[in-house]
Amino acid sequence: MFIHPVGILLAAAWTVLVSVGVKADIHVTQSRYDRGGTGANLQETVLNTGNVNPRQFGFLGSYPVDGDIYAQPLYVSGVDIPGRGSRNVLFIATMHDVIYAYDADQTGEGSLLWQRDLRDPAAGIGPVPVAPLASNRNIRRFMGIESTPVIDTRTQTLYLVARTLERGTYV
């Protein structure tokens, strides 16, 4: 089943909830769909007021993550994953400085394609705790990857900004 990028819901806890089983041919490679930040998916042809209702639109599953999510999840179809073939991929970045790539066509066991943890406790590298920065009341626990990454599909590169605390220094 395909997961339409419009049907991605964010949970306050540590799970990404997904809804709507509709094939998604459009890539979501940056925040709000385009460089203009319009938030409009002008290529949407399936979702409308007639089919977004409790009978046809709802919870399908979830993906486990390790921290809060402030960045918009991103979606790219047809990504070649070594040893797994071509997959439609949902990319999720957390405030704990971890990036996940999940198979957007399945949930549960086996849906995690890869993850990249930017933390290294042995080297004293981790996300920035909010406690010393008490003026920021909208963010809980840690301030890691807050802004939405950008994916360059041509070069197959994901760009992001991560706040880290490295041996007592904010980076």
Backbone as CSV, one residue per row, in Angstrom:
resi,resn,N_x,N_y,N_z,CA_x,CA_y,CA_z,C_x,C_y,C_z
1,MET,0.839,-1.176,0.000,0.000,0.000,0.000,0.884,1.238,0.000
2,PHE,0.533,2.252,-0.760,1.301,3.481,-0.829,0.772,4.465,0.194
3,ILE,1.635,5.300,0.730,1.248,6.312,1.693,1.354,7.668,1.014
4,HIS,0.268,8.373,0.959,0.253,9.678,0.331,0.872,10.698,1.276
5,PRO,1.780,11.562,0.795,2.435,12.503,1.693,1.467,13.462,2.372
6,VAL,0.325,13.728,1.781,-0.651,14.610,2.421,-1.215,13.937,3.667
7,GLY,-1.199,12.611,3.706,-1.800,11.890,4.818,-0.852,11.604,5.961
8,ILE,0.234,12.316,6.089,1.167,12.091,7.193,0.759,12.979,8.358
9,LEU,0.559,12.365,9.499,0.208,13.105,10.704,1.349,12.976,11.691
10,LEU,1.629,14.032,12.424,2.696,13.975,13.411,2.105,13.790,14.795
11,ALA,2.724,12.934,15.555,2.268,12.692,16.922,3.189,13.390,17.890
12,ALA,2.636,13.840,18.995,3.444,14.493,20.015,4.369,13.485,20.685
13,ALA,3.970,12.249,20.713,4.813,11.201,21.294,5.879,10.818,20.274
14,TRP,6.450,9.644,20.410,7.554,9.262,19.545,7.124,8.279,18.479
15,THR,6.099,8.609,17.762,5.611,7.775,16.688,5.105,8.680,15.582
16,VAL,5.308,8.284,14.350,4.725,8.996,13.228,3.517,8.187,12.790
17,LEU,2.376,8.822,12.745,1.157,8.154,12.322,0.950,8.413,10.846
18,VAL,0.500,7.414,10.125,0.252,7.591,8.698,-1.189,7.265,8.380
19,SER,-1.696,7.922,7.358,-3.063,7.661,6.943,-3.167,7.779,5.439
20,VAL,-4.227,7.281,4.903,-4.576,7.316,3.489,-3.708,6.370,2.671
21,GLY,-4.303,5.378,2.100,-3.590,4.448,1.247,-3.783,4.800,-0.208
22,VAL,-3.072,5.788,-0.692,-3.205,6.267,-2.054,-1.814,6.351,-2.669
23,LYS,-1.669,5.949,-3.909,-0.361,6.032,-4.559,0.069,7.488,-4.678
24,ALA,1.304,7.746,-4.300,1.843,9.100,-4.341,2.996,9.159,-5.329
25,ASP,2.805,9.859,-6.436,3.837,9.973,-7.449,4.668,11.236,-7.289
26,ILE,4.245,12.144,-6.445,4.980,13.386,-6.256,5.969,13.217,-5.108
27,HIS,7.167,13.719,-5.298,8.158,13.712,-4.224,7.891,14.910,-3.314
28,VAL,8.083,14.719,-2.030,8.053,15.824,-1.067,9.483,15.913,-0.545
29,THR,10.263,16.822,-1.126,11.698,16.881,-0.840,12.109,18.079,0.006
30,GLN,11.138,18.896,0.392,11.427,20.042,1.251,10.161,20.481,1.943
31,SER,10.318,21.365,2.900,9.186,21.847,3.679,8.144,22.522,2.795
32,ARG,6.914,22.193,3.032,5.764,22.834,2.376,5.778,22.683,0.854
33,TYR,6.328,21.578,0.359,6.263,21.141,-1.032,7.146,21.864,-2.039
34,ASP,7.381,23.167,-1.887,8.104,23.873,-2.942,8.973,24.995,-2.371
35,ARG,9.808,25.559,-3.229,10.720,26.623,-2.788,9.984,27.860,-2.304
36,GLY,8.772,28.043,-2.791,7.974,29.189,-2.365,7.326,28.985,-1.008
37,GLY,7.375,27.762,-0.486,6.770,27.473,0.813,5.261,27.630,0.817
38,THR,4.626,27.320,-0.310,3.180,27.535,-0.427,2.363,26.530,0.372
39,GLY,2.901,25.338,0.570,2.135,24.299,1.257,1.071,23.686,0.358
40,ALA,1.081,24.035,-0.899,0.075,23.534,-1.842,0.670,22.443,-2.719
41,ASN,0.012,21.302,-2.746,0.400,20.233,-3.654,-0.512,20.352,-4.873
42,LEU,-0.079,21.084,-5.856,-0.911,21.349,-7.032,-1.041,20.143,-7.949
43,GLN,-0.287,19.079,-7.661,-0.407,17.856,-8.450,-1.371,16.854,-7.809
44,GLU,-1.992,17.208,-6.692,-2.932,16.320,-6.013,-4.162,16.103,-6.889
45,THR,-4.467,14.843,-7.178,-5.629,14.528,-8.010,-6.572,13.527,-7.351
46,VAL,-6.191,12.980,-6.199,-6.991,11.931,-5.582,-7.783,12.418,-4.375
47,LEU,-7.145,13.118,-3.459,-7.834,13.556,-2.246,-8.774,14.711,-2.541
48,ASN,-9.981,14.612,-2.003,-10.970,15.677,-2.152,-11.960,15.577,-0.995
49,THR,-12.903,16.496,-0.930,-13.858,16.501,0.183,-14.778,15.289,0.163
50,GLY,-14.870,14.606,-0.952,-15.709,13.412,-1.033,-15.060,12.158,-0.464
51,ASN,-13.726,12.055,-0.509,-13.085,10.826,-0.022,-12.256,11.011,1.242
52,VAL,-12.104,12.226,1.721,-11.437,12.434,3.004,-12.527,12.477,4.069
53,ASN,-12.854,11.303,4.553,-13.921,11.145,5.538,-13.593,9.943,6.419
54,PRO,-14.304,9.749,7.524,-13.976,8.645,8.449,-14.032,7.253,7.828
55,ARG,-14.794,7.041,6.772,-14.890,5.719,6.149,-13.698,5.409,5.247
56,GLN,-13.093,6.405,4.623,-12.042,6.185,3.646,-10.686,6.771,4.022
57,PHE,-10.607,7.505,5.082,-9.391,8.219,5.440,-9.146,8.004,6.924
58,GLY,-8.040,7.357,7.268,-7.811,7.122,8.683,-6.470,6.485,8.966
59,PHE,-6.297,6.101,10.205,-5.051,5.538,10.707,-4.747,4.199,10.036
60,LEU,-3.512,4.050,9.535,-3.071,2.796,8.925,-1.958,2.116,9.705
61,GLY,-1.145,2.879,10.398,-0.027,2.309,11.129,0.869,3.396,11.657
62,SER,2.007,2.988,12.198,2.936,3.964,12.755,4.369,3.495,12.564
63,TYR,5.282,4.432,12.684,6.710,4.157,12.587,7.353,4.610,13.899
64,PRO,8.094,3.754,14.564,8.745,4.174,15.811,9.952,5.071,15.544
65,VAL,10.064,6.120,16.340,11.212,7.021,16.303,11.633,7.305,17.733
66,ASP,12.799,7.889,17.914,13.368,8.040,19.260,13.117,9.376,19.917
67,GLY,12.501,10.321,19.262,12.320,11.643,19.859,11.217,12.414,19.181
68,ASP,11.004,13.629,19.671,9.969,14.484,19.098,10.319,14.851,17.661
69,ILE,9.289,15.135,16.884,9.449,15.478,15.474,8.893,16.880,15.258
70,TYR,9.755,17.786,14.848,9.330,19.134,14.494,9.470,19.355,12.995
71,ALA,10.386,18.643,12.357,10.608,18.752,10.917,9.502,18.007,10.169
72,GLN,9.143,18.493,9.014,8.156,17.812,8.180,8.788,16.542,7.622
73,PRO,8.106,15.398,7.749,8.618,14.190,7.086,8.646,14.409,5.567
74,LEU,9.607,13.780,4.908,9.764,13.919,3.463,9.516,12.575,2.792
75,TYR,9.179,12.603,1.494,8.825,11.389,0.768,9.459,11.407,-0.610
76,VAL,10.095,10.295,-0.984,10.638,10.142,-2.331,10.288,8.738,-2.805
77,SER,9.724,8.640,-3.988,9.378,7.324,-4.536,10.540,6.782,-5.368
78,GLY,10.609,5.462,-5.458,11.575,4.801,-6.317,13.030,4.961,-5.914
79,VAL,13.311,4.967,-4.610,14.688,5.085,-4.135,15.334,3.702,-4.154
80,ASP,16.524,3.596,-4.756,17.233,2.319,-4.792,17.928,2.102,-3.451
81,ILE,17.483,1.104,-2.715,18.061,0.753,-1.418,18.898,-0.508,-1.623
82,PRO,20.221,-0.428,-1.397,21.081,-1.601,-1.605,20.560,-2.836,-0.857
83,GLY,20.427,-3.923,-1.592,19.951,-5.173,-1.009,18.453,-5.258,-0.821
84,ARG,17.730,-4.173,-1.073,16.277,-4.158,-0.868,15.506,-3.763,-2.121
85,GLY,16.208,-3.253,-3.136,15.544,-2.857,-4.371,14.986,-1.446,-4.300
86,SER,14.088,-1.153,-5.222,13.474,0.170,-5.308,12.362,0.286,-4.276
87,ARG,12.382,1.350,-3.497,11.395,1.551,-2.434,10.888,2.991,-2.450
88,ASN,9.650,3.155,-2.027,9.096,4.470,-1.753,9.457,4.762,-0.298
89,VAL,10.134,5.892,-0.064,10.761,6.116,1.237,10.208,7.350,1.928
90,LEU,9.930,7.178,3.222,9.522,8.256,4.106,10.727,8.582,4.988
91,PHE,11.205,9.829,4.931,12.363,10.267,5.717,11.859,11.071,6.910
92,ILE,12.351,10.722,8.102,11.907,11.379,9.332,13.134,11.792,10.138
93,ALA,13.169,13.048,10.587,14.267,13.563,11.413,13.717,13.922,12.786
94,THR,14.476,13.603,13.838,13.987,13.859,15.193,14.840,14.903,15.918
95,MET,14.276,15.402,16.999,14.977,16.356,17.848,16.104,15.693,18.641
96,HIS,16.214,14.369,18.575,17.320,13.650,19.207,18.477,13.442,18.231
97,ASP,18.432,14.102,17.072,19.495,14.022,16.061,19.605,12.646,15.404
98,VAL,18.474,12.053,15.097,18.450,10.780,14.386,17.568,10.946,13.143
99,ILE,18.042,10.432,12.003,17.289,10.451,10.744,16.913,9.020,10.413
100,TYR,15.657,8.814,10.053,15.149,7.492,9.703,14.688,7.482,8.257
101,ALA,14.841,6.338,7.597,14.264,6.105,6.275,13.406,4.854,6.394
102,TYR,12.101,5.030,6.215,11.152,3.923,6.321,10.549,3.616,4.959
103,ASP,10.250,2.345,4.739,9.516,1.922,3.552,8.096,2.466,3.700
104,ALA,7.710,3.381,2.824,6.403,4.019,2.925,5.255,3.084,2.563
105,ASP,5.573,1.916,2.015,4.529,0.980,1.604,4.199,-0.046,2.677
106,GLN,4.869,0.017,3.809,4.583,-0.932,4.886,4.872,-0.281,6.232
107,THR,4.284,-0.825,7.267,4.596,-0.407,8.631,4.967,-1.662,9.406
108,GLY,5.489,-1.467,10.599,5.824,-2.617,11.430,7.187,-3.186,11.120
109,GLU,7.360,-4.444,11.501,8.642,-5.145,11.364,9.142,-5.092,9.923
110,GLY,10.391,-4.707,9.747,10.991,-4.687,8.418,10.794,-3.402,7.645
111,SER,10.041,-2.436,8.179,9.801,-1.208,7.432,10.963,-0.215,7.528
112,LEU,11.823,-0.352,8.543,12.984,0.530,8.661,14.019,0.119,7.622
113,LEU,14.348,1.044,6.724,15.340,0.780,5.678,16.735,1.136,6.166
114,TRP,16.858,2.264,6.851,18.118,2.663,7.465,17.857,3.793,8.436
115,GLN,18.830,4.031,9.303,18.786,5.197,10.163,20.206,5.712,10.355
116,ARG,20.315,7.013,10.601,21.624,7.633,10.832,21.528,8.403,12.124
117,ASP,22.300,7.991,13.106,22.324,8.619,14.416,23.521,9.558,14.464
118,LEU,23.269,10.852,14.630,24.340,11.841,14.672,24.959,11.966,16.061
119,ARG,24.416,11.240,17.021,24.947,11.268,18.383,26.106,10.272,18.513
120,ASP,26.987,10.562,19.442,28.079,9.643,19.774,28.412,9.849,21.249
121,PRO,27.664,9.173,22.129,27.874,9.378,23.571,29.314,9.122,24.013
122,ALA,29.993,8.153,23.412,31.376,7.850,23.792,32.298,9.039,23.510
123,ALA,31.978,9.819,22.472,32.788,10.991,22.129,32.223,12.270,22.735
124,GLY,31.154,12.140,23.536,30.551,13.315,24.170,29.718,14.154,23.227
125,ILE,29.092,13.523,22.224,28.289,14.245,21.236,26.831,13.822,21.375
126,GLY,25.946,14.816,21.545,24.522,14.541,21.663,23.712,15.764,21.290
127,PRO,22.380,15.624,21.292,21.535,16.786,20.978,21.603,17.802,22.120
128,VAL,21.260,19.034,21.828,21.289,20.104,22.814,20.077,19.975,23.740
129,PRO,20.307,19.864,25.053,19.166,19.815,25.968,18.501,21.182,26.068
130,VAL,17.191,21.204,26.208,16.445,22.454,26.284,16.660,23.146,27.623
131,ALA,16.892,22.391,28.676,16.965,22.951,30.032,17.818,24.219,30.145
132,PRO,19.045,24.281,29.599,19.818,25.527,29.736,19.226,26.683,28.940
133,LEU,18.353,26.369,28.000,17.757,27.386,27.133,16.284,27.534,27.477
134,ALA,15.987,27.797,28.730,14.621,27.780,29.253,13.670,28.746,28.559
135,SER,14.186,29.711,27.817,13.289,30.656,27.155,12.513,30.016,26.006
136,ASN,12.963,28.873,25.515,12.269,28.201,24.419,11.239,27.246,25.003
137,ARG,10.001,27.686,25.117,8.951,26.900,25.779,8.169,25.996,24.826
138,ASN,8.400,26.124,23.525,7.685,25.280,22.570,8.374,23.938,22.341
139,ILE,9.627,23.853,22.702,10.391,22.631,22.458,10.621,21.916,23.779
140,ARG,10.377,20.608,23.778,10.565,19.799,24.977,11.847,19.003,24.854
141,ARG,12.475,18.702,25.918,13.639,17.827,26.060,14.890,18.254,25.295
142,PHE,14.904,18.067,23.967,16.126,18.314,23.190,15.843,19.175,21.968
143,MET,16.906,19.859,21.501,16.838,20.688,20.294,17.865,20.154,19.309
144,GLY,17.514,19.120,18.578,18.411,18.502,17.608,18.088,18.971,16.209
145,ILE,17.487,18.087,15.414,17.097,18.451,14.046,15.685,19.005,14.125
146,GLU,15.592,20.327,14.082,14.291,20.992,14.213,13.703,21.364,12.852
147,SER,14.533,21.919,11.983,14.028,22.351,10.680,13.954,21.165,9.719
148,THR,13.091,21.291,8.745,12.897,20.228,7.762,14.111,20.104,6.852
149,PRO,14.656,18.882,6.718,15.761,18.684,5.766,15.307,18.967,4.333
150,VAL,16.244,18.978,3.418,15.967,19.133,1.990,16.651,17.978,1.277
151,ILE,15.947,17.378,0.331,16.521,16.276,-0.444,16.753,16.733,-1.875
152,ASP,17.970,16.536,-2.362,18.296,16.770,-3.758,18.223,15.405,-4.438
153,THR,17.147,15.145,-5.175,16.964,13.822,-5.788,17.975,13.564,-6.896
154,ARG,18.465,14.630,-7.533,19.439,14.448,-8.610,20.746,13.852,-8.078
155,THR,21.216,14.367,-6.947,22.470,13.873,-6.374,22.242,12.837,-5.272
156,GLN,20.985,12.562,-4.966,20.609,11.612,-3.906,21.238,12.005,-2.574
157,THR,21.076,13.298,-2.240,21.659,13.850,-1.018,20.564,14.455,-0.151
158,LEU,20.627,14.173,1.153,19.730,14.778,2.124,20.543,15.790,2.933
159,TYR,20.114,17.049,2.907,20.793,18.120,3.639,19.980,18.455,4.884
160,LEU,20.682,18.685,6.009,19.977,19.047,7.231,20.857,19.872,8.136
161,VAL,20.225,20.510,9.110,20.929,21.253,10.146,20.597,20.576,11.464
162,ALA,21.623,20.238,12.231,21.434,19.581,13.522,22.163,20.370,14.601
163,ARG,21.468,20.611,15.699,22.134,21.213,16.869,22.740,20.082,17.679
164,THR,23.990,20.237,18.063,24.615,19.216,18.902,25.356,19.890,20.047
165,LEU,25.552,19.126,21.090,26.381,19.514,22.212,27.571,18.577,22.183
166,GLU,28.753,19.130,21.878,29.941,18.307,21.693,30.984,18.647,22.753
167,ARG,31.125,17.731,23.708,32.060,17.905,24.814,31.887,19.267,25.486
168,GLY,30.613,19.635,25.731,30.296,20.881,26.437,30.180,22.111,25.571
169,THR,30.408,21.979,24.267,30.328,23.123,23.347,29.121,22.963,22.440
170,TYR,28.358,24.057,22.282,27.214,24.033,21.377,27.705,24.157,19.940
171,VAL,27.278,23.233,19.077,27.679,23.233,17.674,26.432,23.260,16.812
